[in-house]
Amino acid sequence: MRVILWILAVPVILIVLAAVLIPLFLDEKALVDIVAKQLKDESGAVLRVDGDASLSLFPKVALSASDVSLEVPESNTQIVAKSLSAGVALMPLLSSSVEIDSIQVQGLTVTSEAADEEAAKAEATDTSTLSNAELEKFYALRAQARVKAQAEAAATVLAAPLALEVGELSLSNIRLITVDSAGIAISELQLRQLTASDLNLDGRVVPLTGDIIIPSGTDAPPMEITLAGEFRTDLDAETLNLDSLNIRVTGTTPDAITLGLSGEFSLDTQVADLNIELQTGDLTGSGTLRYASFESPQIDADLALTELNPALLILAGPDASAEGAQDAASSDGDAPLPLNALRMIDTRAKLRIDTVVLDAHKLTDVSAALRMVDGVATLDPVSAQVHGGDINFSAVFNGRYNVATLATEGGVEALDVAQAVSAMELGMEARGAANLEWSLSGSGASSNALTQSLTGPISFTTQDITLAGIGMEQMFCKGVALVNQEALSAEFPADTRFEALEAEIMLTDGVATLNPLTAQLAAVGLNGNGTLDLDSQDLRASFRAQLSAALGELDPACRINERYSDLRWPVECKGNLADDPAGWCGVNTSEIIKDLAEGELKRKASDEAGKLFNKLFRRD
């Protein structure tokens, strides 16, 4: 900002001196020489005008110069302008009063060497290329740079341009470039156009328009920002009151982002307390936002949103939003996690979101508390509605280093199983309710790797579960009827209703191990274990079933004989969740027949042994 003040000061001094010296009819060169000497004497700045300079007296006093350069002392800053011009109203000059009509600057390039080169490079660095030790240095440098910038900002007179009382300020084709000691560009901002009318300190409204470009530094398109608004200034209170500011951002997300802002900006502390309206695509939002340039968190927001969208990263700054949008476009899960974008964010937020879509699952009425800093994102707590149930959880994503970690705990109560199964597009139909509790952790450099590495226990319980297309009672009756050597004659229900269905699950390397897995039907109790591959959705399970006499009530052919009432009937299940569940499971009848045969031999042997015993000890 101080650099901009220098270049604005040049035409002001020129025009003021021109007004004072008009009676002397000095030529333009002499006027420029006087201004250059005054600048040199008062500030040490060196002014050069290599092009033409002209002075006109009617209808207003106007001075223009081309190919202007200014070397600012002790700042390692070079300023080059294609043209400068300023004008003052003619009539007030007759009473020795100077009223600046306009200031125009075109083709300005400001090249500044970073005062803290290492910190500046750290801000511009792609952190995904750094080692863990280098990342620690990056975070430390950024914290140091914030403290230093805060101290320097306190000494800067940010409101000085407003003190000029300028009728119209126009800047066009401005480039602000930061370089290192070798002259290599670290960052760049291009101001295609910025205009402000009636700059004043009297509390009058100042209209403002602007057009800004922030190059991406890659083949990706630049971020383009257009703005239009009105503000008022209170120099005594060192505040700028933003009546309205409408911002439109393109180049970061498929849909343009529009922001509506109003509020107050403190000039000395560079803290803005704003009301915000946000819209992009189907997303709309509103709330409050506090932006503090030199504090942590830099952004403190309280927002109500219609949906979650990567475009929200625009609130965290151009670096985060641009990279975050590009990474969001990679949907296969194998691309590296957007760690660099996340490390640029220093945000605390309370969010209320109508809808959040996570893969096949839609969460509604979401309430979340978020804190993000140095690549670590903490969500605690989060509550929402999902598939008719209530979900509550907390999660910590740590992307501070190049291998990210995730830890999450929580649960879902009264999940509507029919909705969940339908959303996942499984090849089955189910009804009922389920409860889940989990405590999981994992690590990885990509979304897939992180998901596959998740490890920890999951508790699964249900109420009134019905599986459509799986006739388990008929399956057991067929097995019993085969042993009884009889034929079934009754009609069996096509679905299976469980009185209870529970599992303790251990998730490891993308495989869910279910042990124990228990189920209770009206006439059958099942205990077993199994595995479910989360990637392939292949299911394997083995059970031992305890059959009760109630099974015989379904069909006489499947009555339970006392000889095998205590047997545990083996059940093997194998299939894929995308397949028809009717063919998943079967009763191993051959094993039961073998067990029965062995049991019969033992019974006969026992009977013969008993007879022999009686003969040996029979009394005559």
Protein Blocks (a to p, Z undefined) as FASTA:
>chain_A
ZZmmmmmmmmmmmmmmmmmmmmnopafklmmmmmmmmmmmmnopacddfbdcdddfbfbd
cdddehiadddehklpacddfbdcddddfklmmnopacdfbdcdehiacddddfblmlmm
mmmpcfklpcfklmmmmmmmmmmmmmmmmmmmmmpcfklmmmnopabacdehiacddddf
kopafbdcddfbacdehiafeopacdddddddddehiabdcddddddddddddfklopac
dfbacdddehjambdcddddeddddfklopacddddddehjbccdddddddfkbccfbdc
ddddfbdcfklmmmnojklmmmmmmmmmpmnopaccfkklmmmpccddddddfbacehjb
ccehiacddddeehiacdddddddeehiacdddddddfkbmbdcdddddddehiafklmm
mmnopabdcedddddddddddddfbfklmmmmpgcddddddehiacehiafklmmmmmmm
mmnopacfbdcdfbdcdfbdcdddddeehiacddddddddfkbccdddddddfklopacd
dddddddfklmmmpmklcccfklmmpccdddddddfkbcfklmpccdfklmmmmmmmmmm
mmmmmmmmmmmmmmmmpcZZ
